[in-house]
């Protein structure tokens, strides 16, 4: 889109709009939705973290009247990935706890140095593997989020911002051409 601000749904537009502009925008926005409410997938509902995210996003979409199931697959996948990220973050944090406990065991001479190093390396490898998983999930999440916003944005961009001028009927066009021709002679 060249230069300007992205188009917003009519519900978010502030400032003066004529009744005709509002009518055109409302009609066009309604035509972009199926009328079927956003539905939560069973696996999203079963995951407390994903379910909470779904409820949050649905509420936000409902406030701008975009809680349509047309966007359901993207929203559900986004919530599912959000839950998976949180679980990997918890696993990563548990590695930090294990490292602390391992260090304390080494300090109190409960384990030998070589055992300490071996276990420390294993925990670090798990930590890095979890971190990579988190980054992969976040990358997918960001991609879905961008795609979802662009999908909604593309739909909104297709809505004319101003009332379109009425097109002339073929008869009106003919009469204008005829009148112009007669005026020229």
C-alpha positions as CSV (number, residue, x, y, z in Angstrom):
1,X,0.0,0.0,0.0
2,X,1.6,3.3,-1.0
3,X,2.5,5.6,1.8
4,X,-0.6,6.1,3.9
5,X,-2.0,4.5,7.0
6,X,-3.6,1.0,6.8
7,X,-7.4,1.0,6.4
8,X,-9.3,0.3,9.6
9,X,-12.6,-1.4,10.1
10,X,-15.5,1.2,10.4
11,X,-15.9,0.3,14.1
12,X,-12.4,1.7,14.7
13,X,-12.6,4.8,12.5
14,X,-12.8,8.1,14.4
15,X,-13.7,11.4,12.9
16,X,-16.6,12.6,10.7
17,X,-18.0,10.2,8.1
18,X,-21.1,11.0,6.1
19,X,-24.0,8.6,6.4
20,X,-23.5,7.5,2.8
21,X,-19.8,6.7,3.5
22,X,-20.8,4.8,6.7
23,X,-23.5,2.9,4.8
24,X,-21.1,1.9,2.0
25,X,-18.4,0.8,4.4
26,X,-20.8,-1.2,6.7
27,X,-22.3,-3.0,3.7
28,X,-18.9,-3.9,2.3
29,X,-17.6,-5.1,5.7
30,X,-20.7,-7.3,6.2
31,X,-20.1,-8.8,2.7
32,X,-16.6,-9.9,3.8
33,X,-17.8,-12.1,6.7
34,X,-19.6,-15.4,6.7
35,X,-21.8,-14.7,9.7
36,X,-20.6,-17.9,11.4
37,X,-19.1,-17.1,14.8
38,X,-15.5,-18.1,15.5
39,X,-15.3,-21.7,16.7
40,X,-12.7,-23.1,19.1
41,X,-11.0,-26.4,18.1
42,X,-11.3,-29.2,20.6
43,X,-7.5,-29.4,21.0
44,X,-7.4,-25.7,21.7
45,X,-10.2,-26.0,24.3
46,X,-8.4,-28.9,26.0
47,X,-5.2,-26.8,26.4
48,X,-5.7,-24.3,29.2
49,X,-3.1,-21.8,27.9
50,X,-4.3,-22.0,24.3
51,X,-7.9,-21.8,25.4
52,X,-7.2,-18.6,27.4
53,X,-5.4,-17.1,24.4
54,X,-8.4,-18.0,22.2
55,X,-10.8,-16.3,24.5
56,X,-8.6,-13.2,24.6
57,X,-8.3,-13.0,20.8
58,X,-12.0,-13.8,20.2
59,X,-13.0,-11.0,22.6
60,X,-10.7,-8.5,20.7
61,X,-12.1,-9.6,17.3
62,X,-15.6,-9.4,18.6
63,X,-15.1,-5.8,19.7
64,X,-14.4,-4.9,16.1
65,X,-17.0,-7.3,14.8
66,X,-14.4,-9.6,13.1
67,X,-15.0,-12.8,15.2
68,X,-15.9,-14.7,12.1
69,X,-15.1,-18.4,11.6
70,X,-13.6,-17.4,8.2
71,X,-10.4,-16.6,10.3
72,X,-10.9,-19.7,12.6
73,X,-8.1,-21.9,11.3
74,X,-5.5,-19.1,11.7
75,X,-6.8,-18.1,15.1
76,X,-6.9,-21.6,16.4
77,X,-3.4,-22.4,15.1
78,X,-2.1,-19.2,16.6
79,X,-3.5,-20.2,20.0
80,X,-2.2,-23.8,19.7
81,X,1.3,-22.5,19.0
82,X,1.0,-20.0,21.8
83,X,0.3,-22.9,24.3
84,X,3.2,-25.0,22.9
85,X,5.6,-22.0,23.3
86,X,4.6,-21.6,26.9
87,X,5.2,-25.3,27.6
88,X,8.7,-25.2,26.1
89,X,9.4,-22.1,28.1
90,X,8.5,-24.0,31.3
91,X,10.8,-26.9,30.2
92,X,13.6,-24.4,29.6
93,X,13.0,-22.9,33.0
94,X,13.2,-26.4,34.6
95,X,16.7,-26.8,33.0
96,X,17.8,-23.7,34.9
97,X,16.5,-25.2,38.2
98,X,18.3,-28.5,37.4
99,X,21.5,-26.6,36.7
100,X,21.2,-24.8,40.0
101,X,20.6,-28.1,41.9
102,X,23.5,-29.8,40.0
103,X,25.8,-26.9,41.0
104,X,24.8,-27.2,44.6
105,X,25.4,-30.9,44.6
106,X,28.9,-30.3,43.2
107,X,29.6,-27.6,45.7
108,X,28.6,-29.9,48.6
109,X,30.8,-32.6,47.0
110,X,27.9,-35.0,46.5
111,X,29.1,-35.6,43.0
112,X,32.5,-35.6,41.3
113,X,33.7,-33.0,38.9
114,X,33.5,-35.2,35.8
115,X,30.0,-36.3,36.6
116,X,29.1,-32.6,37.2
117,X,30.5,-31.6,33.8
118,X,28.8,-34.5,32.0
119,X,25.4,-33.7,33.5
120,X,25.9,-30.0,33.0
121,X,26.5,-30.5,29.3
122,X,23.4,-32.7,29.0
123,X,21.2,-30.1,30.7
124,X,22.7,-27.3,28.5
125,X,22.0,-29.4,25.3
126,X,18.4,-29.8,26.4
127,X,18.2,-26.1,27.2
128,X,19.4,-25.2,23.7
129,X,17.1,-27.8,22.1
130,X,14.1,-26.2,24.0
131,X,15.3,-22.8,23.0
132,X,15.4,-23.8,19.3
133,X,11.9,-25.3,19.6
134,X,10.6,-22.0,21.1
135,X,12.2,-20.0,18.4
136,X,10.8,-22.2,15.7
137,X,7.3,-22.0,17.2
138,X,7.6,-18.2,17.6
139,X,8.6,-17.9,14.0
140,X,5.5,-19.9,12.9
141,X,3.4,-17.9,15.3
142,X,4.7,-14.6,13.9
143,X,4.1,-15.9,10.4
144,X,0.5,-16.9,11.2
145,X,-0.1,-13.6,13.0
146,X,1.1,-11.6,10.1
147,X,-0.8,-13.7,7.6
148,X,-4.0,-13.3,9.7
149,X,-3.6,-9.6,10.0
150,X,-2.9,-9.3,6.3
151,X,-5.9,-11.4,5.5
152,X,-8.1,-9.2,7.5
153,X,-6.2,-6.1,6.3
154,X,-6.6,-7.2,2.7
155,X,-10.3,-7.6,3.2
156,X,-10.6,-4.2,4.8
157,X,-8.5,-2.6,2.1
158,X,-10.9,-3.8,-0.6
159,X,-13.6,-1.7,1.1
160,X,-14.1,1.7,-0.6
161,X,-13.4,4.5,1.9
162,X,-15.7,7.0,0.2
163,X,-19.0,6.7,-1.5
164,X,-18.5,5.7,-5.1
165,X,-20.0,8.1,-7.7
166,X,-23.0,6.6,-9.4
167,X,-22.2,5.2,-12.8
168,X,-24.3,6.5,-15.6
169,X,-26.7,4.3,-17.3
170,X,-26.0,3.6,-21.0
171,X,-28.9,5.8,-21.9
172,X,-27.5,8.7,-19.9
173,X,-24.1,8.3,-21.5
174,X,-25.7,8.2,-24.9
175,X,-27.8,11.3,-24.3
176,X,-24.7,13.2,-22.9
177,X,-22.7,12.3,-26.0
178,X,-25.6,13.3,-28.3
179,X,-25.9,16.7,-26.4
180,X,-22.2,17.3,-26.6
181,X,-22.3,16.5,-30.3
182,X,-25.2,18.9,-30.9
183,X,-23.5,21.7,-28.8
184,X,-20.3,21.4,-30.9
185,X,-22.1,22.0,-34.2
